[in-house]
Amino acid sequence: MFEQAVLSVADPETFNAVKAAVAASFAPGKVADFLKSVERAGFRVREFEDVLRKGLLGAAVAGEYSRLNPSDQGQIREFYLASLEKVAPELRQKFFKLYAYY
């Protein structure tokens, strides 16, 4: 059975702030608005760097993310991608174009 390795975080305070911003965007009451903002911006939901730079996860999040080391950035990116896969199927269907790979 596969177990994901536990990686240490170099800057826990910044890491947790960025992770909290991502989690807030995917919170049940806010995820539809987040997906609408991604749609309006013309991005696909998996384009994490674009979503981040545009400020769709919060105005200060891109700056905080840039202060993280590459390992921590990778963990945040994985958390974001895992979070978008947990979105309710009906919302994923509603925003099908955001999730499409084409």
C-alpha positions as CSV (number, residue, x, y, z in Angstrom):
1,M,0.0,0.0,0.0
2,F,1.3,3.5,-0.9
3,E,1.9,5.9,1.9
4,Q,2.7,9.5,1.2
5,A,5.9,10.6,2.8
6,V,5.7,13.2,5.5
7,L,7.8,16.1,4.6
8,S,9.0,18.7,7.0
9,V,8.0,22.3,6.4
10,A,10.7,25.0,6.5
11,D,8.4,28.0,7.2
12,P,5.3,26.6,9.1
13,E,3.7,30.0,9.6
14,T,3.8,31.0,5.9
15,F,3.0,27.5,4.8
16,N,-0.1,27.3,7.1
17,A,-1.3,30.8,5.9
18,V,-1.1,29.7,2.2
19,K,-2.7,26.3,3.0
20,A,-5.5,28.0,4.9
21,A,-6.2,30.3,1.9
22,V,-6.4,27.4,-0.4
23,A,-8.7,25.5,2.0
24,A,-10.9,28.6,2.4
25,S,-11.3,28.8,-1.4
26,F,-12.5,25.2,-1.5
27,A,-14.8,25.5,1.6
28,P,-18.3,24.3,0.9
29,G,-19.8,27.7,1.0
30,K,-17.2,29.4,-1.1
31,V,-16.1,26.9,-3.7
32,A,-18.8,27.9,-6.2
33,D,-17.7,31.5,-6.1
34,F,-14.1,30.5,-6.4
35,L,-14.8,28.4,-9.5
36,K,-16.8,31.3,-11.0
37,S,-13.8,33.6,-10.5
38,V,-11.5,31.0,-12.2
39,E,-14.0,30.8,-15.0
40,R,-14.2,34.6,-15.4
41,A,-10.4,34.8,-15.4
42,G,-10.3,32.4,-18.3
43,F,-8.2,29.8,-16.6
44,R,-8.6,26.0,-16.1
45,V,-8.8,25.1,-12.4
46,R,-5.6,23.0,-12.6
47,E,-3.6,26.0,-13.7
48,F,-2.4,26.6,-10.1
49,E,0.3,29.2,-10.9
50,D,-2.1,31.3,-13.0
51,V,-4.8,31.1,-10.4
52,L,-2.3,32.1,-7.8
53,R,-0.8,35.0,-9.8
54,K,-4.2,36.4,-10.6
55,G,-5.0,36.7,-6.9
56,L,-7.9,34.3,-7.0
57,L,-6.8,32.6,-3.8
58,G,-6.4,36.0,-2.1
59,A,-4.4,39.1,-2.7
60,A,-1.4,38.3,-0.5
61,V,-1.3,34.6,-1.1
62,A,1.0,34.8,-4.2
63,G,3.6,36.8,-2.2
64,E,3.5,34.4,0.7
65,Y,3.7,31.4,-1.6
66,S,6.8,32.9,-3.3
67,R,8.6,33.0,0.1
68,L,8.2,29.3,0.5
69,N,11.0,27.0,-0.5
70,P,10.4,24.7,-3.5
71,S,9.6,21.7,-1.3
72,D,6.9,23.7,0.6
73,Q,5.6,25.1,-2.7
74,G,5.2,21.6,-4.0
75,Q,3.2,20.5,-1.0
76,I,0.9,23.5,-1.4
77,R,0.5,22.7,-5.1
78,E,-0.4,19.1,-4.2
79,F,-2.8,20.3,-1.6
80,Y,-4.5,22.6,-4.1
81,L,-4.8,19.8,-6.7
82,A,-6.1,17.4,-4.1
83,S,-8.6,19.9,-3.0
84,L,-10.0,20.6,-6.4
85,E,-10.5,16.8,-6.9
86,K,-12.7,16.8,-3.7
87,V,-15.2,19.3,-5.1
88,A,-18.7,17.9,-5.2
89,P,-19.6,16.1,-8.5
90,E,-22.5,18.4,-9.3
91,L,-20.2,21.5,-9.1
92,R,-17.6,19.7,-11.2
93,Q,-20.3,19.0,-13.8
94,K,-21.5,22.6,-13.7
95,F,-17.9,23.9,-14.2
96,F,-17.0,21.1,-16.6
97,K,-14.9,23.3,-18.9
98,L,-12.7,24.3,-16.0
99,Y,-11.9,20.7,-15.2
100,A,-11.5,19.5,-18.8
101,Y,-8.1,18.6,-20.1
102,Y,-8.4,19.7,-23.7
